[in-house]
Amino acid sequence: MSKWETVRLGDVCTKDSSNIAQKDIENNNGSYGIYGASGYIKDVNFYHQDKPYIAVIKDGAGIGRTMLLPEKTSVIGTMQYLIPNNSIYVKYLYYAITHMNLAKYFTGATIPHIYFKDYQKEQLSLPPLEIQKQIAENLDKVTRTIELCNAILKKLDLLVKARFVEMFGDIIHCPKYKMIKLTDISEVGSSKRIYANEYVEAGIPFYRSKEIRELGNGLKPSVELFISKEKYELIKAKYGIPKVGDILIAAIGATIGYTWVVDTEEPFYYKDGNLIILYIRDNINPIYLNHAVRIIINEFKNTSAFGSAQLALTIEKIQKIKISYPNLILQNQFADFVTQTDKTKSKVKQTLEKAETLKKALMQKYFG
């Protein structure tokens, strides 16, 4: 990109401010969109920008994140406008700014801020307008693929949830089938304590809540901790290890309620306190149980049944859960549906991964 002129961000756009608070628009209705840090808020009867522009979060959580917004819209005061001049195409500017990581310019301890006077010094290549438009079009194509894949994955998740309700009803408030104790179909337990000084550089993966969330979402776990093979074999011989079909449940913090049905015989172990295990018996389908347990835990979370200061699951709390218990034929039918849906999701995720890799490569090529 060295053949093109290098300019500063402040050379190709100007900033504009907003003094609109969200409370100021509560009773204002119209046909012009207004946006905040989380995206679209509502339609109001005014607008501040009559051409497409870039909006940047300048205060609070998410500082530096950007949005490409259409003409005849506005933003609230936690954001600022970046208005492109005639030398730069607005979509090209958007992708360039996205690549800059403006969050690194933050100041302030309690409420972080970024200021245009600081980040306007960022540099970018400025090809001719026609080339800018072609670059933006190339990035738009791969971005649309990413958005489409994510939309399909969300719809597939909703499809599974809808199928569950169709087959089993509202298992919390109006169950269609008899209720049994969770302990009638599984044994609830935890792992043996592993101390920090027992971690090793490489060996048997040691999972925490973060890895269980990733595995439960069909992702490769970002393993950071390991135990030795000798320690693993000792635990395996003395206490046993999770088997295929058992369910691990994140038990504390932000990941509480995420689950993973063990689907591999590859060795791993897991952290006590962070995770609870359901050792599954033969009279329950683990895929059905996994979905039922997720629904129940989410309901309990929403009603603060596990406490408000620090959400936490314990073995005692899990043991008190009652489960709707349809016959195994129905459970297996649902599990088959989930398995087929997961195969489709896997293909979509492969496409998504390729598209994300391509976008990163293109962003690096165009913006350095």
C-alpha positions in Angstrom: 0.0 0.0 0.0 3.1 2.3 0.0 2.3 3.5 -3.5 -0.7 5.4 -2.1 -0.6 8.6 -0.1 -0.5 8.1 3.7 -2.6 10.6 5.6 -3.8 11.2 9.2 -7.3 10.4 10.2 -7.8 14.1 11.0 -7.0 14.9 7.4 -9.9 13.0 6.0 -12.7 13.6 8.5 -14.0 16.0 11.1 -15.6 15.2 14.4 -19.0 16.4 15.7 -20.5 16.0 19.2 -23.8 15.1 20.6 -25.4 16.4 23.8 -28.4 14.1 23.7 -29.1 12.0 26.8 -31.2 8.9 26.5 -33.7 10.3 29.0 -34.2 13.3 26.7 -35.8 11.1 24.0 -38.1 8.9 26.1 -41.2 10.7 24.9 -40.0 11.7 21.5 -41.3 9.7 18.6 -40.9 10.0 14.9 -39.3 8.3 11.8 -35.5 9.1 12.2 -33.3 6.6 14.0 -31.1 7.4 17.0 -28.3 5.2 18.2 -26.3 4.5 21.4 -23.4 2.3 22.3 -25.6 -0.9 22.1 -27.0 0.1 18.7 -30.4 1.3 17.6 -32.5 2.9 20.4 -35.7 4.2 18.8 -37.1 6.6 16.1 -37.4 10.3 17.0 -38.7 13.4 15.2 -35.2 14.9 14.4 -31.9 14.0 12.9 -28.4 15.5 13.2 -26.6 14.1 10.1 -27.9 14.2 6.6 -25.3 11.9 5.1 -23.8 8.5 6.2 -21.1 8.8 8.9 -19.0 6.9 11.4 -20.1 6.9 15.1 -17.5 6.2 17.7 -18.2 5.3 21.4 -16.2 7.9 23.3 -17.3 7.3 26.9 -17.7 4.2 29.1 -17.9 0.6 28.2 -16.9 -0.2 24.6 -14.9 2.9 24.0 -13.4 3.0 20.5 -16.0 0.7 19.0 -17.4 2.1 15.7 -20.6 1.9 13.8 -21.4 2.8 10.2 -24.7 4.7 10.3 -27.0 5.9 7.6 -28.1 9.4 6.7 -30.8 11.2 8.6 -29.9 9.6 12.0 -28.3 10.8 15.3 -26.4 9.4 18.2 -26.6 10.1 22.0 -23.9 11.9 24.0 -21.7 8.9 24.8 -20.8 8.8 21.1 -19.3 11.2 18.6 -19.7 11.7 14.9 -16.8 11.3 12.4 -17.8 13.0 9.2 -15.8 12.1 6.1 -14.6 14.8 3.7 -14.8 14.5 -0.1 -11.4 12.7 -0.3 -12.6 9.5 1.3 -15.4 7.0 0.9 -17.4 6.5 4.1 -17.3 2.7 4.0 -13.5 2.7 3.4 -13.1 5.1 6.3 -15.3 2.8 8.5 -13.1 -0.3 7.8 -9.9 1.7 8.3 -11.0 3.0 11.7 -12.2 -0.4 12.7 -8.7 -1.6 12.2 -7.1 1.1 14.3 -8.1 0.0 17.8 -9.0 3.4 19.0 -9.5 2.0 22.6 -5.8 2.3 23.2 -6.2 6.1 23.5 -8.4 5.8 26.6 -7.9 8.1 29.6 -9.8 8.2 32.9 -9.9 5.6 35.7 -13.6 5.5 36.7 -15.2 6.2 33.3 -12.8 5.8 30.4 -12.8 8.4 27.6 -11.1 8.8 24.2 -10.6 12.1 22.5 -10.4 13.0 18.8 -7.5 15.3 19.5 -5.5 12.1 20.4 -6.6 9.5 17.9 -6.9 11.9 14.9 -3.1 11.3 14.5 -3.7 7.7 13.4 -2.4 7.1 9.9 -4.1 5.3 6.9 -3.4 4.8 3.2 -5.6 6.9 0.9 -6.0 5.3 -2.6 -8.1 7.0 -5.2 -11.8 7.0 -4.5 -12.6 4.2 -7.0 -10.1 1.9 -5.4 -11.5 2.8 -2.0 -14.9 1.8 -3.1 -13.6 -1.5 -4.5 -11.8 -2.3 -1.3 -15.0 -1.5 0.7 -17.0 -3.7 -1.6 -14.6 -6.6 -1.1 -14.8 -6.2 2.6 -18.6 -5.9 2.4 -18.9 -9.2 0.7 -17.0 -11.1 3.3 -18.7 -9.2 6.1 -22.1 -10.2 4.7 -21.0 -13.8 4.7 -20.0 -13.5 8.4 -23.3 -11.9 9.3 -25.3 -14.5 7.4 -23.5 -17.4 9.1 -24.0 -15.8 12.5 -27.7 -15.3 11.7 -28.1 -18.9 10.6 -26.5 -20.2 13.8 -28.8 -18.1 15.9 -31.8 -19.4 14.0 -30.6 -23.0 14.4 -30.4 -22.5 18.1 -33.9 -21.0 18.2 -35.1 -24.0 16.1 -33.8 -26.4 18.7 -35.4 -24.5 21.5 -38.7 -24.4 19.7 -38.5 -28.1 19.0 -37.9 -28.8 22.7 -41.0 -26.7 23.7 -43.0 -28.4 21.0 -42.1 -31.9 22.3 -42.0 -31.3 26.0 -43.9 -28.1 26.7 -43.0 -25.6 29.4 -41.0 -27.8 31.8 -40.8 -25.1 34.4 -44.4 -23.8 34.8 -46.5 -26.4 33.0 -44.6 -29.7 32.5 -46.3 -32.3 30.2 -44.6 -35.3 31.8 -44.0 -36.5 35.4 -41.4 -34.8 37.5 -38.6 -36.8 39.1 -35.6 -35.8 41.1 -32.4 -35.1 39.2 -30.6 -37.5 41.6 -32.9 -40.3 40.2 -31.2 -40.2 36.8 -27.7 -38.9 37.7 -25.2 -38.6 40.4 -24.1 -35.1 41.2 -20.4 -34.5 42.0 -17.3 -32.4 41.6 -13.6 -33.0 40.9 -10.7 -33.6 43.3 -8.8 -30.5 44.2 -5.9 -29.5 42.0 -3.5 -27.0 43.4 -1.8 -24.2 41.4 1.6 -25.7 42.1 0.4 -28.9 40.3 0.0 -27.2 37.0 2.5 -28.0 34.3 3.5 -26.4 31.0 2.0 -29.2 28.9 0.1 -32.4 29.5 -3.5 -33.2 30.2 -5.9 -30.3 29.5 -7.4 -28.8 32.7 -10.8 -27.2 32.0 -12.4 -24.4 33.9 -15.8 -22.6 33.3 -14.4 -20.8 30.3 -13.4 -23.9 28.4 -16.8 -25.6 29.2 -18.6 -22.6 27.8 -16.5 -22.9 24.6 -17.0 -26.7 24.3 -20.7 -26.4 24.9 -20.9 -23.9 22.1 -19.1 -26.3 19.7 -15.8 -24.3 19.8 -12.3 -25.5 20.3 -11.3 -24.9 23.9 -8.6 -22.2 24.5 -6.8 -24.4 27.1 -4.3 -22.5 29.3 -3.8 -25.0 32.1 -2.5 -28.5 32.2 -1.8 -31.3 34.8 0.7 -34.1 34.4 -0.2 -37.4 32.9 0.9 -39.0 36.2 -1.5 -36.9 38.2 -4.3 -37.6 35.8 -3.7 -41.4 35.9 -3.7 -41.3 39.7 -7.0 -39.5 39.8 -8.5 -41.8 37.2 -7.5 -44.9 39.1 -8.6 -43.7 42.5 -11.7 -41.5 41.8 -12.7 -42.0 38.2 -13.0 -39.4 35.4 -15.9 -38.0 33.3 -17.1 -40.4 30.6 -18.8 -39.7 27.3 -22.4 -38.6 28.0 -21.7 -37.0 31.4 -22.6 -33.3 31.7 -20.3 -30.6 33.1 -22.0 -27.4 34.4 -20.3 -24.1 35.0 -21.1 -23.3 38.6 -19.9 -19.8 39.4 -19.6 -16.3 37.9 -20.4 -14.9 34.5 -20.4 -18.4 32.8 -22.8 -20.0 35.4 -25.2 -22.4 33.7 -23.2 -23.1 30.6 -23.0 -26.9 30.1 -21.1 -29.4 28.0 -22.1 -33.0 27.3 -18.8 -34.8 27.2 -18.3 -36.1 23.7 -14.8 -37.3 23.6 -12.6 -40.0 25.2 -9.6 -37.8 24.9 -8.2 -37.3 28.5 -9.0 -34.1 30.4 -9.7 -33.0 33.9 -11.7 -30.1 35.4 -11.6 -27.6 38.3 -13.4 -28.1 41.5 -15.7 -25.3 42.7 -15.9 -23.9 39.1 -17.6 -26.9 37.7 -20.2 -29.5 38.8 -20.6 -32.9 37.0 -23.7 -35.0 36.4 -22.7 -38.6 36.1 -25.5 -39.9 33.8 -27.3 -43.2 34.3 -28.8 -45.4 31.6 -32.4 -44.2 32.1 -31.9 -40.7 30.6 -30.7 -39.3 27.3 -27.9 -36.8 28.1 -28.7 -34.5 25.2 -32.3 -34.2 26.5 -31.1 -33.7 30.1 -28.6 -31.1 29.0 -31.2 -28.9 27.4 -33.6 -29.4 30.3 -30.9 -28.5 32.9 -30.0 -25.4 31.0 -33.6 -24.2 31.0 -34.0 -24.8 34.7 -30.7 -23.1 35.6 -31.5 -20.1 33.5 -34.9 -19.8 35.1 -33.3 -19.9 38.6 -30.7 -17.3 37.5 -33.4 -14.9 36.4 -35.3 -15.3 39.6 -32.1 -14.9 41.7 -32.6 -18.4 43.2 -28.9 -18.8 43.6 -28.3 -15.5 45.4 -27.7 -11.9 44.2 -24.3 -10.9 45.3 -22.4 -13.8 43.7 -24.3 -16.3 41.6 -23.1 -19.8 42.4 -24.3 -23.3 42.0 -23.6 -25.9 44.6 -24.0 -29.7 44.7 -26.8 -29.2 47.2 -28.7 -26.8 45.0 -28.3 -29.0 42.0 -29.5 -32.1 43.9 -32.8 -30.3 44.7 -33.7 -29.8 41.0 -36.6 -31.8 39.6 -36.7 -32.7 36.0 -39.6 -33.4 33.6 -39.2 -37.0 32.6 -40.7 -38.0 29.2 -40.1 -41.6 28.0 -36.8 -42.5 26.4 -38.3 -42.7 22.9 -39.2 -39.0 23.0 -35.9 -38.1 24.5 -34.0 -40.0 21.8 -36.1 -38.4 19.1 -35.2 -34.9 20.4 -31.5 -36.0 20.7 -31.6 -37.1 17.0 -33.0 -33.7 16.0 -30.2 -31.9 18.0 -27.5 -34.1 16.4 -28.7 -33.4 12.9 -28.9 -29.7 13.7 -25.4 -29.7 15.2 -24.1 -31.2 11.9 -25.6 -28.3 10.0 -24.1 -25.9 12.6 -20.7 -27.5 12.2 -20.8 -26.8 8.4 -21.9 -23.2 8.9 -19.2 -22.7 11.5 -16.6 -23.9 9.0 -17.8 -21.3 6.5 -17.8 -18.7 9.2 -14.2 -19.5 10.3 -13.0 -19.3 6.7 -14.8 -15.9 6.2 -13.4 -14.5 9.4 -9.9 -15.6 8.5 -10.3 -14.0 5.0 -11.5 -10.8 6.5 -8.5 -10.5 8.9 -6.2 -11.1 5.9 -7.9 -8.5 3.8 -7.9 -5.9 6.6 -4.2 -6.5 7.1 -3.5 -6.2 3.4 -5.5 -3.0 3.0 -4.7 -1.2 6.3 -1.4 -2.8 7.6 
